[in-house]
């Protein structure tokens, strides 16, 4: 303490100490109440509002991105739907064509079959007709030939001879 | 805590100040050499006598300049007398400092409303009953200390006026800024507001938050007040004329008051964890008789270091500037001004930075000490 007391520079002056304490405390209380409180509050509030605005912007951005991706999804879905519909339509078309083809084929074969049957029937009928015609013609011919043959005696003889020859040879 | 850049810059400053000091020393060495050769040539003893007396005067002048005063000196014989208020044995005595002239040699008895006083080297004492051999009413003991008792001096001195001016400036400025915040709620800052806002945010984000964590809010008013009080007074101390020039933050009574505030805040807010560190430190029990006193001393050394750091830094700056100016008078040549004035300018610019850094350091250390006191228990390291 004696060392401190020696130099006036390092010996605290009680008067100034009292005054500075009083002044500093008054300054502290007045500034705390009327300056620091509103300033710190205002700064905090502004920072909060800025943060809010930033986070809101971020949210809006995310929302936007979501909307865009949703739109894209929708578009993709629509495209898929369209493709599906087209594919289905094509399938249906192909099926119809195939069905038609099949039907036509069966119908055709049926017709051909029928035609064939008809032809056969006609053929048979014609054959029977021809046979009848041929038999009646041959009967007529035979009648005419016989009549001619039997008109002449000689010829009758010759015929008998011929017939006999044939028999002998056999 | 990220203080590395500060320490780096401090290092830079100490190097710069060392450089200046070296040049200063070489100057004084040169001057002494010069003086000795002068005396060798001089025939009479007058120069021999005059020289040391002059040098003593200069150190006295410097100390006088950085000390408190009962008047505010402007120039020549023009000075603003300040009210002297003394709490004497007869009660409160007050008068203007120029009432009894300017005799501060303690050779005159002053009669203030019936109280006998003597004014000696800027201080008021009760006079001894008889004059001592040197014609003063001051008596010394064998250690060279003044024996006279003093009344309690609560005068409005130069430092007190400067204090009141700075308090007024701070109140006007910051209440004005606070009103601006209220008026322009939620808007961008403007004018003075936008100058001070980054500094307020700096105090909050770089001083309070890192040291105090989530508890910073309650200590913001104190830290902001201390920071701006110290900073403004550091800067005002650098103004060489009215309303500056009072070496307020370089006065140990003021730094003591500030350090005491931090000490009281630290002690009042100290939690269980803090006192636990003091009284049950994490050392083997048989070290307690050693550690507990060390910890208790530590409680007091922290604010004392705060007090001395600010006082010494600011006072040193003032002494440096005054010494450089005094070179002109020591070397008795106006030509020295060509070197001294640029040096003073250089140091003054450094002092501007030091003024800010010291305010910052005082505040951050206050925050650190309070932070240590309110720190929650965490994993031991």
Interface residues (C-beta under 8 A of the other chain):
Chain A: X2 X5 X6 X8 X9 X10 X11 X12 X13 X14 X15 X16 X17 X18 X19 X20 X21 X23 X24 X26 X27 X28 X30 X31 X32 X34 X35 X36 X37 X38 X39 X40 X42 X43 X45 X46 X49
Chain B: X63 X66 X67 X68 X85 X143 X144 X145 X152 X153 X154 X155 X156 X157 X159 X160 X163 X164 X167 X170 X171 X174 X175 X177 X178 X181 X182 X185 X186 X197 X200 X201 X204 X217 X220 X221 X222 X224 X225 X229 X248 X251 X252 X253 X254 X256 X257 X258 X261 X311 X315
